[in-house]
Amino acid sequence: MPENETSTASPTDNPAPYIIEGARSSRSRCKTCRRTIDKGKLRIGILIEGPFGTGYLWHHLNCAARRQPDAVTEAYENEAWKEAKEPPAKVPTLESLQKLRDQAAQQRKERKPVPRVELAPSGRARCKQCEELIEKGAPRVVLGREVEFGNTVRTSPVNVHPHCVAAELEQPDAAFEEAGLMDTLRENSGDLDGAILDRVIAEIEADL
């Protein structure tokens, strides 16, 4: 049976709650980032109870350190690499993985909310609607589109000119609607000059 995100344990097994090992093939996918776990790459299996019995959900060890730090800590306390059929010769220290956890937490804390209005930090980004470049320093509106990611739906940010907002809101995968949008833009754009924000809001409303 091809190895996927979940590897089912035999009913006669007494499986450990965690396994840390080098991937035995390149057929498994990380449950966190959904990317392939390359053969030999360190991964952690987290035991779950599913409809067809017990099995492991596989994650890159670094991905799990960022998103499931408690599980990684417990796995290290249990020396989960000893549960592998071929224990890895070396695993990173728990301290180094905890640094990844802290960095990820800081990035989430600093992540700006969407939707918002901001000044384009460069002239390299293109408007999602008209596909023209957004000039450096020009106001742009950061909206969102819904993207399926595994079994969840996430909001992917998109940049548009203020005069392209109305067209963007009509997209079938648009994450936001006109109702309440202006109030949310004002709330999320508090670090922008008030006069600039007022002009952008007025330009958007003129097209709606």
N, C-alpha and C positions, 0 to 999 in steps of 0.2 A: 504493500500500500504506500503511495507517495507520501512523503513527510510534508505536513503543512504546518499551520500555526499551532495545531494541537496534535500531540502524539499520545495515543491511547495506551494506557497501561493494561497489562493482562490482569484478569480477575483474580488470578492466583498470586499476583504480586502484592507486596506490602510496600508501596512506593513511598519514597521520601517526599516531604513537602516541597523541597527545592532540589534542583540539580544545576551545577555550574560546570560547563564543559566546553570544549571546542566543537563546533558544529561538525557532525559526521558527514554532511553532504551540503550542497547548496540549494536544497529543496524547501527548507523551512523559511517562513517569513516572520519578521519581528511583529508582534502584536501591537507594539507601540508606534513604530514609524512606518510599518507595512512594507518595508523594503526587505529584499532577500538577505538572509544571514549567510554570508559566504562560508564555504567549507573552511574549518579551522578557526573561524572567528569565535571569540568567547560569547557564550549565550547563557541565559539563565532560564530554566524551566520552572514554572510555578504551577503546582498541582491544583486542579480544579475537579469538582464533581459535575459531570455533564449528563445529558439524557442517555448516553450510551456507556456510561461508566466514568471512571476516573481517567484523567489525562493531563498532559502538561501544555500550558501556553508558553510559547517561546518568545523571548525578547533578547535583543542585543544587551549585553551586560551594561554597557554605558547608557543605553536608553532606559533600562529599568532603574539605574542609579538616579536618573533625572526625574522619572515619573513615579516610581514605586520604591522610594528609598527605604521604607520600613521593611519591605520584603527582602531587599538586598542585605540589609543589616542582619536580619534573622538568618538568612542563608549563610552569611559569613560566620555567624555565631555557631551554626550547625556544621561548618566546614563542608558546605554542599558540594564542593569539587570532588570530595572523596566518594560521592555517590555516582560519579560518572563511570562508564565502562572503561574509558581511557582517560584517567584524571589528567588535566592540563599540567604541563611542567611548571607553569608560573601563572599566578593570578595577580591583578593589581591590588594594591593595599586598599583597605576599606576607607582610609583617610583620603586617598586620591579620588575615590568614587563619591565621597561626601562633598568634595569640592565641586564636582559636577552638579550634585544636587543643589548646592548653594548658588552656583552660577545660574542654573535654570530658574531657581526661585527669584533671583534678582532680576533676570530678564523678564519674567512674568510680571513682576512688580512694576518694572519700568515701561512695559508695553502700553502704548497709548490707546485709548478707547476708540472705537469705531461706532458710528460715523463721526467725522470731525472735519474741520477746515484748518489748513496749515499752509505755510509757504513752501513751495517746492525747494528742497535742499540742493538740487542739481538740475541740469537741463536734459537729463537722460531719460526720464520717465515719459511714457506716452499716455495720452488719454485713452481709457478703455473704450470710449464710444467713438470719437472721431479719429483716433489713432495718430493725432498730431502731437508733437513734443510739447510738454508743459515747460515753459521757460523757467529758468532758475529764479527764485524769488517771487514767482507769480503765485497767487492763491490757487489752491486746488482743493477739491473735496474728496475725502477718502470715504468711500461707501463700502459695500460688501456684496459678495455673491456666495450663495450656498453651494458647498461642495461636499459630495458624499465621500466619507473616509472610513472604509470598513463598514461597521454597523452604525456609525454616527454621521451627523451632518455638521460641518464646520463652516464658519464664515471666513472667506478669503478676501482680504482687502483689495479694492481696486481704486485707482486714481482717475478722476475725471475733472474736466474744466467745469466751472460753475454753470455755464450755459448748456452743459451736456448732462446735468443731473436729471432733468425731466425724462430724457430718453433712457438713461440708465435705470431709472425706477420702473420703466416698462418692461425690462428684461424678465423672462419667466423665472430666472434663478436669483433675482434681486433679493437681498436679505432684508431690505428696509422698505417701508411704505411712506407715502407722502404724509399721512396723519402723524403728527407729533415730531416729524423730522426736524423742523426748524428749531424747536425747543431743545431737542437732543444735540443738535449741532452747536447751539450756543453753550450748552452745559459742558460739552466735551472740548470746546475750543477756547477755554478761558485764558490760555497763555498767548492768544493772538490779539493784536491790536484791535480795540473795539470798533474803530472806524472802518478798518478793513473787513472785519467780520460783518458789520452792518451792510457794506456794499455787496459782499458775496451773498448774503441772505436775500437782499433785494433783487439781485440778478437771478437767483434761483426761483424766487416767488414769481417773477415776471414771466417765466416760461412754464410754470405749472398751471 
